[in-house]
């Protein structure tokens, strides 16, 4: 099978996130919440694979330029914000939105709010982006 019209920007962004996620693994021992640090590491790797897959499948999508920009923006924001939110949760010890990995930890209310805003907004972005991709594959 030949890959036609890949989006090299998304593939490159995926490999950058993959590299950042691998580097995150080295910092797990110095993070406040090591379990959340491992989650940040794995989350980054999984989200990198999503970006790479989307970039490689780009030629299969039937989209306008507006839809293409919305999809790119939603997935870039969602994947990177997920990694950043997980790293912040690990470093700060937040637990409001990550009760399983954050059990036994708590942080200042503003830190909890930052992580919460990131997690909620990235969830909405990924849902919107995923819906647009499903529609574009019609």
WOWOGI-V509414 format. One record per residue. N is the residue number from 1. RES is the residue in one letter. SS is DSSP state (h for helix, s for strand, l for the rest). PHI is phi in whole degrees, -180 to 180 (none if undefined). D_FIRST is the distance of its C-alpha to the first C-alpha in Angstrom with 1 decimal. Layout:
n->[N:N]
res->[RES:RES]
ss->[SS:SS]
phi->[PHI:PHI]
d_first->[D_FIRST:D_FIRST]
This chain:
n->[1:2:3:4:5:6:7:8:9:10:11:12:13:14:15:16:17:18:19:20:21:22:23:24:25:26:27:28:29:30:31:32:33:34:35:36:37:38:39:40:41:42:43:44:45:46:47:48:49:50:51:52:53:54:55:56:57:58:59:60:61:62:63:64:65:66:67:68:69:70:71:72:73:74:75:76:77:78:79:80:81:82:83:84:85:86:87:88:89:90:91:92:93:94:95:96:97:98:99:100:101:102:103:104:105:106:107:108:109:110:111:112:113:114:115:116:117:118:119:120:121:122:123:124:125:126:127:128:129:130:131:132:133:134:135:136:137:138]
res->[X:X:X:X:X:X:X:X:X:X:X:X:X:X:X:X:X:X:X:X:X:X:X:X:X:X:X:X:X:X:X:X:X:X:X:X:X:X:X:X:X:X:X:X:X:X:X:X:X:X:X:X:X:X:X:X:X:X:X:X:X:X:X:X:X:X:X:X:X:X:X:X:X:X:X:X:X:X:X:X:X:X:X:X:X:X:X:X:X:X:X:X:X:X:X:X:X:X:X:X:X:X:X:X:X:X:X:X:X:X:X:X:X:X:X:X:X:X:X:X:X:X:X:X:X:X:X:X:X:X:X:X:X:X:X:X:X:X]
ss->[l:l:l:l:l:l:l:h:h:h:h:h:h:h:h:h:h:h:h:h:h:h:h:h:h:h:h:h:h:h:l:l:l:h:h:h:h:h:h:h:h:h:h:h:h:h:h:h:h:h:h:h:h:h:h:h:h:h:h:h:l:l:l:l:h:h:h:h:h:h:h:h:h:h:h:h:h:h:h:h:h:h:h:h:h:h:h:h:h:h:h:h:l:l:l:l:l:l:l:l:l:l:l:l:l:l:l:l:h:h:h:h:h:h:h:h:h:h:h:h:h:h:h:h:h:h:h:h:h:h:h:h:h:h:h:h:l:l]
phi->[none:-99:-87:-110:53:-71:-93:-65:-63:-66:-63:-63:-61:-65:-72:-65:-64:-60:-64:-61:-66:-64:-65:-58:-59:-70:-94:-53:-63:-99:-80:-61:-109:-67:-64:-70:-63:-65:-63:-64:-61:-68:-59:-61:-65:-65:-69:-62:-65:-63:-63:-63:-62:-63:-60:-74:-90:-54:-65:-85:-86:-107:-138:-80:-66:-65:-63:-61:-66:-65:-64:-58:-63:-63:-73:-65:-63:-60:-71:-71:-64:-63:-66:-63:-61:-67:-65:-64:-61:-70:-74:-92:76:-75:-147:-59:-98:-129:-66:-75:-74:-99:-56:91:-117:-154:-135:-59:-54:-69:-69:-60:-66:-60:-65:-63:-62:-61:-66:-68:-68:-70:-63:-66:-64:-68:-63:-64:-63:-64:-62:-64:-67:-60:-64:-71:-92:-61]
d_first->[0.0:3.8:6.6:9.4:13.0:13.2:16.9:17.9:21.3:20.1:18.0:21.1:23.4:21.5:21.9:25.6:26.2:24.7:27.2:30.0:29.3:29.5:32.7:34.1:34.1:36.7:39.0:39.1:42.4:44.2:43.2:45.7:43.5:41.4:39.6:38.5:37.5:35.2:33.9:33.3:31.4:29.1:28.9:27.8:25.0:23.7:24.0:22.3:19.2:19.5:19.7:16.7:14.6:16.2:15.7:11.9:11.9:14.5:12.9:12.8:16.5:19.2:22.1:25.2:26.2:28.6:26.1:23.6:26.6:27.7:24.4:24.1:27.8:27.8:25.0:26.4:29.9:29.0:27.1:29.6:32.6:31.6:31.7:34.9:36.6:35.9:37.2:40.3:40.9:40.8:43.1:45.5:45.6:45.0:44.6:45.2:41.5:40.4:43.0:41.3:40.3:43.3:45.9:49.2:48.4:49.6:49.7:51.6:51.1:49.6:46.9:46.1:45.9:43.5:41.1:41.6:40.9:37.7:36.4:37.4:36.0:32.7:32.4:33.1:30.7:27.8:28.8:28.9:25.6:23.9:25.6:24.5:20.8:21.2:23.1:20.5:17.8:20.2]
